[in-house]
Amino acid sequence: MTASSEKGQKEKSIRQPIVTVLGHVDHGKTTLLDYLRKTVVAKREAGNITQEIGATDIPISVIFDIASEYLEPIRNQVKIPGLLFIDTPGHLAFSAMREKGGAIADLAILIIDITDGIKPQTEESLNILKKFKTPFVIALTKIDRLWGWRNENKDFSVNFKDQQERTKQDFYERFYRIQGELSNQGFTTELFFEVKDFTKEISIVPCSGITGEGIQNLFAVLIGLSQKFLIDKLQLSDVGKGVILELKKDEKLGCNADVILYDGILKVGDEILVELEKPISIKIRALLEPASLQDIRVEKKFVAVKEIKAAAGIKIIGKNVDAAFAGANFSAYKLEEEKRKLLEELKKEQVSNEIDKSIDGIILRTSNIGGLEALVNLFCNACIRRAKVGAPIKEDLVMLEDAAPKNKVLICFNVDNPFEDLAINKKIKVIQGNVIYKLFEEYEEWVNKLKEEEEADKKQKMKKIVKIKLLPGFVFRKNNPAIVGVEVLAGNLVTEAKLINSEGKVVGSANQIQKEGKHLKALEKEEQAAVSFKGVTIGRQIKEGEILYSFISKDDYRELIKCDETDLELLEEIKGILGYM
């Protein structure tokens, strides 16, 4: 065998890295991806590009063309055949679309708007990247919006030198602020051309999805990371493995599935085992690629292929495909013995990933093993009582009936809740859907709303303190009950408030508050009204012109001093009267 043929075989054994894009909403993810696609289409003669399933396959020949200045010197050293960009929500790519032991994505691009900085979804993305230890590069987008920015060259490192000093200053002020925020998150970052150690420093590539500046720099960094850190991981195995991205029904094609093949090879006639509550087998009758350079989601014509190598997006047609679920992993097999082993592995994996504890917590339900693992990881900060594959059972709702309010939650990913009326009757919050990160967002919104309601309720129930004066000349009745005009000097007077005099002696309680013929529940500072007191006589227990205060216990004091809305000066005055230490 010649050296060139040996080299060819090695290249065939290496698949392209899968790249996903994460970032805060409106930070330029879609614009950047759209620019990448336009760039690729423009170079189609050089690379015969195909774009599939919300995935863009960019051959290495096109990448060499785009970033030739950086990559030409190492052309003979580059082993990867290209890059596959997955156009799907970042959370979904990392949480629902997963291979055994980690995220499908080999690399990631974290989008940060230079004019906006770090935002909540940026922090979530950083946590995901840290959790899965995914190599990534930061695309600092929208540099074209900086004051006076001029786009004379697509290479950022060249173009930046020609900017006005004021523009450079504006850039560096924003860059250093973002760099500092990333440092607070535990990440050491540098501009891509200043990185000295890629194992310790993360590259920041300033770019624009509008002008295309920095795109070649971004490709150069991605290829460099792939070559340096991923070659061993990119070796193709003999078994086709993938994940179902979306199920569709077409008048011409019938039921079909868009999938990402992340390892091995798939051929027409292969059988795949889909990891569901009850695993199903699908015999592949057809593998389809888009006929044009359009995204598969809008393309109407397809080309049938006999086989496809990872990593790739492809449409599958086959028996039982309609019984599958989005987010389910699959593996190809040839013999019944291989199928049996796969089923045994799935059963063990399901048992090992399931949770069933005798604690107060939420319950998670999903259609497949991959979804189960994803849910458990996504809800790791919540208290989980049970997490299982399959639709909810009646016992789940019985368990949740007596749970604490924040744990009275049933999460259903890709499964329906057959006990909707029972859940309503038991006041159980049910969150269900087929987009995993949206389930989590809805759960977070619900928890935050619950906290706000609890806080509002706590403030409502918090003991009110008051300082009032019995107005001279406004005694309307001396006893049974005593009725006298009062003015609130500080705090709030509420009905049933127990009152003390300046010596700390309890003198009675405010029974009713009446003003202009209306009964009130409370009286605020500087307001006046007639108040009735039970069990007291004007001139004995209380006197005209006297100052009265709320009675509070030591426990009341400890709670009130922590409340932001408490009149601390009045609280300390009452504490002194009661002699509390």
ROKOLDO-75125 format. One line per 4 residues: number of its first residue (from 1); for each residue x, y, z of C-alpha. Coordinates in pm, 1 decimal, padded with zeros to 6 digits. Last residue first. Example, Ala and Ser with C-alpha at 12.3 -4.5 7.8 and 13.67 -1.06 7.14 Angstrom:
2 = 01367.0,-00106.0,00714.0  01230.0,-00450.0,00780.0
// end
This chain:
581 = -03227.9,04321.7,07491.4  -03603.2,04380.1,07507.3  -03717.7,04638.7,07759.9  -04070.2,04674.7,07623.8
577 = -04031.5,05055.3,07593.3  -03685.2,05013.2,07432.8  -03815.8,04762.5,07176.5  -04101.6,05001.9,07093.4
573 = -03851.8,05284.5,07023.0  -03628.5,05045.2,06823.2  -03924.1,04949.7,06601.0  -04022.0,05315.1,06555.2
569 = -03673.1,05402.1,06427.5  -03661.5,05085.7,06214.2  -03984.2,05166.3,06025.9  -04009.1,04823.6,05861.6
565 = -04033.2,04803.0,05481.1  -03700.1,04623.5,05432.0  -03798.7,04341.0,05668.1  -03515.1,04184.3,05869.3
561 = -03588.5,04396.4,06179.6  -03950.9,04283.7,06162.9  -03871.1,03914.0,06194.1  -03650.3,03946.7,06504.1
557 = -03895.4,04192.3,06661.4  -04192.2,03961.0,06608.4  -03996.0,03681.5,06777.2  -03931.3,03911.2,07074.9
553 = -04305.0,03979.4,07094.8  -04462.9,04299.6,06969.8  -04719.1,04534.3,07129.9  -04801.3,04827.7,06907.8
549 = -04771.5,05176.3,07060.8  -04990.6,05431.7,07242.4  -04940.6,05806.4,07304.2  -05190.4,05971.3,07541.3
545 = -05372.7,06294.7,07449.7  -05699.0,06169.6,07602.9  -05642.7,05887.9,07847.6  -05623.7,05509.2,07840.4
541 = -05671.7,05241.6,08107.8  -05873.8,05476.5,08333.2  -05981.1,05807.1,08173.9  -06135.4,05643.1,07867.8
537 = -06255.2,05300.5,07971.7  -06113.9,04981.2,07823.1  -06240.4,04632.4,07742.0  -06281.0,04679.4,07365.1
533 = -06140.1,04984.4,07188.9  -06317.9,05168.4,06904.8  -06125.7,05394.0,06666.6  -06242.6,05718.6,06506.3
529 = -06010.8,05837.3,06228.7  -05701.5,06042.5,06151.4  -05428.7,05986.4,05892.0  -05073.1,06115.2,05944.5
525 = -04926.0,05765.1,05890.5  -05166.5,05503.3,05755.8  -05491.7,05359.3,05891.3  -05592.1,04999.9,05828.1
521 = -05894.6,04773.3,05780.6  -06135.9,05063.4,05732.7  -06509.8,05093.2,05808.7  -06674.8,05382.3,05628.4
517 = -06895.7,05655.9,05782.5  -06643.5,05933.3,05718.0  -06371.3,05731.6,05886.1  -06414.7,05423.9,06105.0
513 = -06155.9,05187.4,06248.2  -06279.2,04891.8,06453.2  -06147.2,04688.5,06745.5  -05811.1,04843.4,06832.1
509 = -05681.9,04636.1,07121.1  -05628.4,04701.0,07493.2  -05396.0,04860.4,07750.6  -05091.4,04633.6,07740.5
505 = -04829.2,04789.9,07971.7  -04496.9,04894.6,07819.5  -04461.6,05215.4,08022.4  -04535.2,05436.6,07720.2
501 = -04870.6,05260.5,07673.1  -04925.0,04929.4,07494.9  -05153.5,04827.1,07206.4  -05272.2,04497.4,07053.0
497 = -05374.8,04550.7,06690.6  -05714.4,04388.8,06622.3  -05775.9,04629.4,06331.9  -05464.4,04776.2,06171.6
493 = -05271.9,05095.3,06256.8  -04977.1,05161.0,06026.5  -04635.3,05308.2,06106.3  -04579.1,05649.1,06264.4
489 = -04785.7,05933.8,06416.4  -05125.0,05781.3,06336.2  -05394.8,06017.3,06469.2  -05677.6,05898.6,06692.3
485 = -06039.5,05996.1,06762.9  -06200.5,05802.6,07046.1  -06457.2,05526.4,07090.9  -06464.8,05317.2,07407.9
481 = -06674.7,05005.3,07364.3  -06852.2,04946.6,07601.8  -06656.3,05252.0,07726.7  -06602.7,05632.2,07720.8
477 = -06781.4,05713.6,07392.5  -06716.3,05985.4,07135.3  -06394.2,06112.8,07289.9  -06254.8,06364.4,07044.1
473 = -06159.6,06654.8,07274.0  -05799.0,06543.1,07304.1  -05679.5,06315.6,07016.2  -05551.1,05975.6,07127.4
469 = -05205.9,05965.0,06964.4  -05080.3,05667.3,06768.7  -04751.6,05480.4,06712.9  -04776.5,05175.3,06493.8
465 = -04625.4,04838.8,06409.2  -04768.4,04595.9,06154.6  -04706.7,04223.5,06193.2  -04608.4,04060.3,05865.4
461 = -04905.7,03879.4,05712.0  -04914.5,04096.7,05402.4  -04536.3,04092.0,05378.9  -04539.7,03713.1,05392.3
457 = -04811.8,03697.5,05129.0  -04610.4,03924.4,04898.6  -04300.5,03711.2,04954.7  -04496.1,03390.8,04891.0
453 = -04644.3,03539.0,04572.8  -04301.6,03651.8,04451.8  -04152.7,03311.6,04530.0  -04433.9,03137.3,04341.4
449 = -04378.9,03363.4,04040.8  -04008.1,03278.6,04048.9  -04086.1,02906.5,04066.2  -04332.2,02936.6,03773.3
445 = -04086.0,03131.2,03559.0  -03814.7,02875.1,03636.0  -04046.1,02587.0,03540.4  -04147.0,02761.8,03217.5
441 = -03778.8,02811.2,03130.5  -03704.3,02446.1,03209.2  -03984.5,02320.2,02988.9  -03869.7,02561.2,02716.2
437 = -03520.8,02408.7,02737.8  -03662.5,02063.8,02664.2  -03870.8,02136.2,02358.5  -04131.7,01859.5,02335.8
433 = -04389.3,01986.9,02582.5  -04527.0,01948.9,02935.4  -04540.2,02144.5,03259.9  -04795.6,02019.4,03515.2
429 = -04843.5,02217.7,03838.1  -05036.4,02004.6,04087.0  -05348.7,02154.7,04243.6  -05483.2,01812.8,04350.8
425 = -05800.8,01858.2,04145.5  -05606.8,02003.0,03853.0  -05367.3,01707.8,03856.9  -05658.4,01462.5,03879.8
421 = -05825.9,01628.2,03581.7  -05507.4,01603.7,03372.6  -05437.3,01240.1,03456.8  -05320.9,01109.4,03116.7
417 = -05018.2,01344.7,03117.0  -04866.2,01335.6,02771.1  -04505.4,01241.1,02694.0  -04233.6,01422.2,02496.4
413 = -04095.2,01582.3,02813.9  -04343.7,01581.3,03103.9  -04249.9,01773.1,03420.8  -04480.5,01724.4,03723.1
409 = -04458.4,01990.9,03993.6  -04567.1,02015.7,04357.6  -04207.8,02078.5,04460.6  -04235.9,02456.5,04511.4
405 = -04566.7,02412.2,04699.2  -04423.2,02150.9,04940.3  -04541.5,01803.0,04849.6  -04864.7,01655.4,04989.1
401 = -05030.7,01580.5,04654.2  -04703.6,01511.0,04472.4  -04687.3,01144.2,04568.3  -05052.1,01088.3,04468.7
397 = -04972.9,01252.1,04134.5  -04687.0,01015.1,04064.5  -04891.8,00713.7,04182.7  -05142.4,00778.7,03905.7
393 = -04876.9,00707.9,03643.2  -04693.6,00961.2,03427.0  -04589.1,00850.7,03076.0  -04262.1,00663.8,03032.6
389 = -03896.6,00693.1,03130.8  -03843.8,00785.4,03493.1  -03732.6,01064.1,03726.6  -03868.7,01065.5,04082.8
385 = -03810.0,01281.2,04389.3  -03599.0,01551.4,04226.0  -03504.5,01860.6,04430.5  -03417.0,02128.2,04175.5
381 = -03059.6,02232.8,04098.2  -03005.5,01933.0,03868.1  -03312.6,02019.4,03657.2  -03117.8,02030.6,03329.6
377 = -02905.3,01729.9,03416.0  -03203.4,01518.7,03522.6  -03394.6,01629.6,03214.1  -03107.6,01544.9,02977.0
373 = -03057.9,01201.0,03130.8  -03427.3,01128.9,03093.7  -03437.3,01265.7,02739.2  -03155.7,01034.0,02636.0
369 = -03338.1,00743.2,02796.6  -03663.5,00804.0,02613.6  -04021.1,00927.8,02642.4  -03987.6,01149.7,02948.4
365 = -04120.3,01195.0,03302.2  -03977.1,01409.5,03581.0  -04125.2,01438.2,03931.8  -04056.5,01725.7,04173.6
361 = -03933.4,01682.7,04529.9  -04003.5,01587.5,04891.6  -03804.4,01273.0,04962.3  -03854.0,00897.9,04946.8
357 = -03641.1,00858.9,04635.5  -03690.0,00711.7,04286.9  -03442.8,00827.3,04022.9  -03383.3,00658.5,03689.0
353 = -03042.5,00682.7,03519.5  -02910.0,00343.3,03628.9  -03238.8,00169.0,03547.3  -03250.5,00323.0,03199.7
349 = -02885.1,00239.4,03133.5  -02936.5,-00122.7,03230.8  -03240.8,-00152.9,03004.6  -03063.5,00023.1,02719.9
345 = -02763.6,-00208.9,02748.7  -02989.7,-00514.5,02740.0  -03171.4,-00376.2,02435.0  -02839.9,-00312.7,02257.6
341 = -02726.0,-00666.1,02332.6  -03047.4,-00808.6,02186.4  -03012.2,-00592.8,01873.9  -02656.0,-00714.1,01819.9
337 = -02777.7,-01075.1,01850.9  -03054.6,-00999.5,01600.7  -02782.5,-00908.9,01349.0  -02710.0,-00590.5,01154.5
333 = -02744.3,-00305.6,01404.1  -02770.8,00074.8,01383.4  -02794.8,00287.8,01695.8  -03054.5,00551.4,01787.5
329 = -03090.8,00845.8,02024.5  -03428.7,01001.6,02096.1  -03447.1,01384.1,02101.8  -03755.5,01403.1,01884.4
325 = -03971.6,01096.2,01930.2  -04020.7,00774.8,01729.5  -04350.6,00598.3,01650.4  -04383.0,00770.9,01309.5
321 = -04057.4,00606.8,01198.5  -04221.3,00265.8,01238.1  -04130.3,00156.1,00881.0  -03873.8,00374.1,00707.9
317 = -03787.1,00711.3,00564.9  -03482.8,00897.3,00698.6  -03380.7,01257.2,00621.7  -03013.5,01342.5,00671.3
313 = -02784.0,01574.3,00865.5  -02424.2,01463.7,00870.8  -02120.1,01376.0,01077.8  -02103.4,01102.6,00994.9
309 = -02111.0,00907.7,00669.6  -02411.2,00859.3,00440.2  -02521.7,00564.4,00230.9  -02739.4,00476.9,-00066.6
305 = -02839.6,00833.6,-00149.0  -03179.1,00964.7,-00261.3  -03186.8,01326.9,-00373.8  -03453.3,01558.0,-00239.1
301 = -03689.4,01825.0,-00362.8  -03910.9,02046.7,-00146.3  -03648.0,02242.0,00049.6  -03774.7,02463.8,00331.9
297 = -03675.6,02259.1,00635.0  -03397.2,02086.9,00441.1  -03206.9,02415.5,00420.1  -03143.6,02511.6,00060.1
293 = -02833.3,02421.8,-00138.9  -03034.3,02211.4,-00378.0  -03152.0,01850.3,-00402.8  -03172.9,01815.5,-00026.4
289 = -03044.8,01477.1,00099.2  -03255.7,01165.6,00143.9  -03190.5,00821.4,00291.1  -03456.0,00564.0,00199.3
285 = -03606.6,00236.4,00318.7  -03429.9,00236.1,00654.8  -03566.4,-00039.9,00876.5  -03683.2,00115.8,01201.6
281 = -03675.3,-00077.5,01527.6  -03858.3,00042.8,01838.0  -03753.1,00072.4,02201.7  -04037.9,00070.4,02458.1
277 = -03963.7,00372.0,02676.0  -03768.9,00494.1,02372.0  -03412.8,00445.9,02245.4  -03452.3,00392.5,01870.0
273 = -03292.5,00075.5,01730.4  -03175.4,00115.2,01369.9  -03201.1,-00130.8,01084.9  -02988.5,-00082.4,00776.1
269 = -03149.8,-00136.6,00436.4  -03029.1,00197.3,00296.3  -02696.0,00265.9,00459.6  -02584.5,00461.2,00767.7
265 = -02217.6,00510.8,00855.0  -02039.0,00576.5,01184.6  -02090.1,00861.1,01431.2  -02292.3,01180.3,01480.2
261 = -02576.0,01117.2,01234.8  -02818.2,01403.7,01294.1  -03176.0,01315.9,01206.3  -03475.7,01451.6,01019.5
257 = -03747.3,01188.3,01038.4  -04008.8,01083.2,00787.4  -04379.9,01001.7,00770.9  -04519.1,01024.5,00416.8
253 = -04276.1,01124.4,00143.1  -04523.8,01270.6,-00106.1  -04786.4,01424.6,00121.9  -04525.6,01493.0,00393.4
249 = -04531.8,01413.6,00763.8  -04243.8,01524.1,00983.3  -04049.3,01412.1,01289.9  -03761.0,01627.2,01417.1
245 = -03402.2,01599.3,01543.2  -03369.5,01226.1,01592.1  -03025.4,01141.0,01728.4  -02740.2,00946.2,01579.4
241 = -02526.8,00637.2,01573.6  -02408.5,00431.2,01276.5  -02177.7,00151.4,01384.7  -01838.2,00104.6,01216.9
237 = -01667.0,00377.7,01420.5  -01534.8,00704.6,01279.3  -01237.0,00863.1,01455.5  -01332.7,01216.9,01556.1
233 = -01250.1,01187.0,01926.4  -00882.1,01120.2,01853.3  -00862.9,01424.0,01622.4  -01033.4,01660.4,01870.2
229 = -00773.7,01869.5,02056.5  -00516.9,02020.0,01821.3  -00676.5,01971.0,01481.8  -01022.1,02072.1,01596.2
225 = -00896.2,02374.5,01789.9  -00696.3,02496.1,01488.3  -00988.2,02440.4,01252.8  -01216.0,02642.2,01482.7
221 = -00955.7,02919.7,01517.0  -00908.8,02950.4,01139.4  -01284.9,02948.5,01080.0  -01335.1,03236.9,01324.8
217 = -01051.2,03436.9,01168.6  -01208.2,03390.4,00824.7  -01537.5,03515.5,00963.3  -01373.7,03819.4,01129.1
213 = -01540.4,04075.3,00903.2  -01839.9,03928.7,00725.5  -02008.0,04267.5,00683.2  -02345.6,04185.7,00840.9
209 = -02260.6,03882.8,01056.1  -01982.9,04088.6,01211.0  -01672.1,03971.6,01392.5  -01448.0,04002.7,01698.3
205 = -01289.7,03660.9,01767.1  -01229.0,03585.9,02135.6  -01009.4,03281.7,02192.4  -01027.9,03098.0,02524.1
201 = -00707.6,03065.2,02726.6  -00582.7,02767.8,02929.0  -00551.1,02479.3,02682.7  -00517.5,02723.2,02388.5
197 = -00192.3,02859.7,02538.2  -00046.0,03179.4,02387.5  -00365.6,03353.4,02273.5  -00285.1,03701.4,02137.6
193 = -00416.6,03655.9,01782.0  -00751.9,03521.8,01907.4  -00812.3,03812.0,02146.9  -00774.0,03672.6,02497.4
189 = -00989.0,03490.8,02752.7  -00948.4,03329.2,03093.7  -01283.2,03189.6,03210.8  -01395.5,03157.3,03575.8
185 = -01728.1,03343.2,03553.1  -01564.7,03652.0,03706.1  -01307.5,03627.7,03425.7  -01591.6,03636.6,03173.3
181 = -01714.8,03962.4,03328.9  -01362.7,04105.0,03310.1  -01327.5,04009.6,02942.0  -01664.8,04172.3,02875.3
177 = -01549.8,04500.2,03033.8  -01211.5,04473.6,02861.4  -01378.1,04435.5,02519.6  -01617.7,04725.8,02570.9
173 = -01341.4,04968.7,02666.6  -01113.4,04819.5,02399.1  -01363.2,04878.3,02118.9  -01441.9,05237.4,02221.0
169 = -01068.5,05312.8,02239.5  -01014.7,05163.1,01894.6  -01296.3,05380.0,01756.5  -01145.7,05692.8,01916.7
165 = -00807.2,05603.0,01770.2  -00953.2,05571.4,01418.9  -00954.0,05222.5,01267.5  -00683.3,05108.6,01024.1
161 = -00516.1,04862.9,01262.8  -00851.7,04692.8,01326.0  -00886.2,04592.0,00960.2  -00571.0,04378.1,00961.3
157 = -00646.7,04176.2,01276.7  -01014.0,04164.3,01178.5  -00949.6,04000.7,00839.7  -01244.9,04092.1,00617.0
153 = -01074.1,04420.5,00521.1  -01199.2,04776.7,00471.4  -01489.7,04769.5,00714.1  -01482.2,05104.5,00894.7
149 = -01614.9,05151.4,01249.2  -01693.2,05514.2,01332.6  -01866.6,05435.4,01660.8  -01917.2,05061.8,01703.7
145 = -02206.4,04902.0,01514.4  -01977.6,04709.3,01275.2  -01843.5,04524.4,01581.0  -02180.9,04346.3,01595.1
141 = -02046.4,04015.5,01724.6  -01779.6,03898.9,01966.8  -01763.3,03534.2,01859.4  -01626.1,03339.0,02154.8
137 = -01453.2,03008.1,02081.4  -01538.2,02677.4,02238.7  -01402.3,02347.2,02362.6  -01679.8,02152.0,02538.1
133 = -01617.2,02049.5,02897.6  -01979.7,01926.6,02923.6  -02047.0,02120.4,03244.2  -01833.7,02418.4,03146.3
129 = -02009.6,02456.8,02813.5  -02349.7,02431.7,02982.4  -02251.4,02685.5,03249.8  -02123.8,02923.7,02982.2
125 = -02453.0,02889.0,02794.4  -02650.2,02972.9,03108.0  -02429.2,03279.6,03162.6  -02488.6,03394.8,02805.7
121 = -02860.3,03331.4,02855.9  -02858.2,03575.0,03149.9  -02659.9,03848.8,02963.4  -02288.8,03923.7,02922.5
117 = -02212.8,04225.2,02701.2  -02458.5,04444.1,02508.2  -02256.5,04643.3,02252.6  -02001.7,04363.5,02199.5
113 = -02288.5,04115.9,02140.8  -02166.7,03779.0,02266.9  -02210.0,03458.6,02065.4  -02054.1,03141.3,02207.3
109 = -01932.7,02916.7,01926.0  -01918.5,02551.8,02019.0  -01711.3,02244.8,01941.1  -01764.1,01871.4,01958.5
105 = -02141.5,01906.9,01980.2  -02322.5,01581.9,02052.2  -02300.9,01644.4,02424.3  -02166.2,01380.2,02657.8
101 = -02154.4,01027.4,02793.1  -02359.6,00843.6,02533.9  -02462.5,01089.2,02262.8  -02680.8,01382.7,02333.3
97 = -02943.9,01589.2,02158.3  -03178.1,01688.9,02441.1  -02934.2,01882.1,02656.7  -02649.4,02019.4,02448.9
93 = -02815.6,02066.8,02114.2  -03144.2,02160.0,02277.8  -02984.4,02427.2,02494.2  -02812.1,02571.8,02190.1
89 = -03131.0,02602.8,01987.5  -03077.9,02435.6,01647.1  -02868.8,02520.7,01342.9  -02606.3,02249.3,01366.9
85 = -02282.8,02347.8,01192.5  -02088.4,02057.9,01041.4  -01719.5,02135.2,00983.7  -01478.0,02002.5,00720.0
81 = -01290.3,01689.3,00616.6  -01062.2,01688.5,00927.0  -00700.0,01593.4,00864.6  -00526.5,01930.6,00834.1
77 = -00148.1,01886.4,00818.1  -00111.8,01924.4,00440.3  -00295.7,02259.1,00442.2  -00084.3,02401.2,00725.9
73 = 00061.1,02703.1,00540.1  -00270.6,02749.0,00352.6  -00471.5,02785.5,00674.3  -00421.5,03148.1,00782.1
69 = -00412.7,03327.2,00447.2  -00654.0,03074.5,00299.3  -00936.3,03149.2,00541.1  -01233.2,03146.7,00299.5
65 = -01071.3,02919.8,00039.8  -00935.9,02679.0,00298.6  -01283.5,02666.9,00455.2  -01429.9,02584.2,00114.4
61 = -01183.9,02297.7,00065.4  -01251.2,02179.1,00422.5  -01612.9,02104.4,00337.8  -01887.5,02305.5,00512.2
57 = -02191.7,02098.9,00606.7  -02468.4,02328.9,00729.3  -02730.2,02177.6,00956.6  -03087.8,02291.7,01000.1
53 = -03168.0,01962.6,00845.5  -02922.3,01975.0,00557.5  -02691.5,02203.8,00366.3  -02469.3,02059.8,00097.7
49 = -02151.1,02213.2,-00033.5  -01982.0,02101.3,-00352.8  -01651.1,02246.0,-00236.5  -01487.6,02476.5,-00484.0
45 = -01790.6,02543.0,-00703.4  -02000.9,02615.9,-00391.1  -01796.7,02916.3,-00278.1  -02089.3,03160.2,-00282.2
41 = -02304.6,02897.9,-00111.8  -02053.5,02878.0,00172.1  -02040.7,03253.4,00219.7  -02420.0,03273.7,00217.3
37 = -02436.7,02996.5,00476.4  -02180.1,03164.5,00702.1  -02368.6,03493.2,00671.3  -02691.3,03324.7,00775.0
33 = -02517.3,03166.0,01071.7  -02386.7,03506.2,01183.7  -02724.0,03673.3,01144.0  -02896.3,03391.5,01332.3
29 = -02655.8,03412.5,01624.9  -02647.2,03792.3,01640.5  -02691.9,03878.6,02008.4  -03070.0,03897.2,01972.3
25 = -03131.7,03618.5,02228.2  -02829.8,03532.6,02443.0  -02577.9,03283.1,02312.8  -02506.3,02940.9,02172.1
21 = -02387.9,02807.0,01836.6  -02324.4,02440.0,01764.9  -02030.8,02277.0,01588.0  -02006.8,01909.9,01495.5
17 = -01650.8,01809.5,01406.7  -01596.9,01649.6,01063.3  -01535.3,01276.4,01055.9  -01194.4,01109.3,01044.7
13 = -01168.6,00755.8,00908.3  -01169.6,00880.3,00547.2  -00861.2,01088.4,00618.8  -00678.8,00784.9,00752.0
9 = -00766.5,00585.8,00439.5  -00637.3,00863.8,00216.4  -00309.9,00879.0,00408.1  -00261.2,00506.5,00358.3
5 = -00331.5,00554.8,-00013.3  -00071.5,00832.4,-00031.5  00189.0,00625.3,00152.3  00142.7,00340.0,-00091.8
1 = 00000.0,00000.0,00000.0
// end
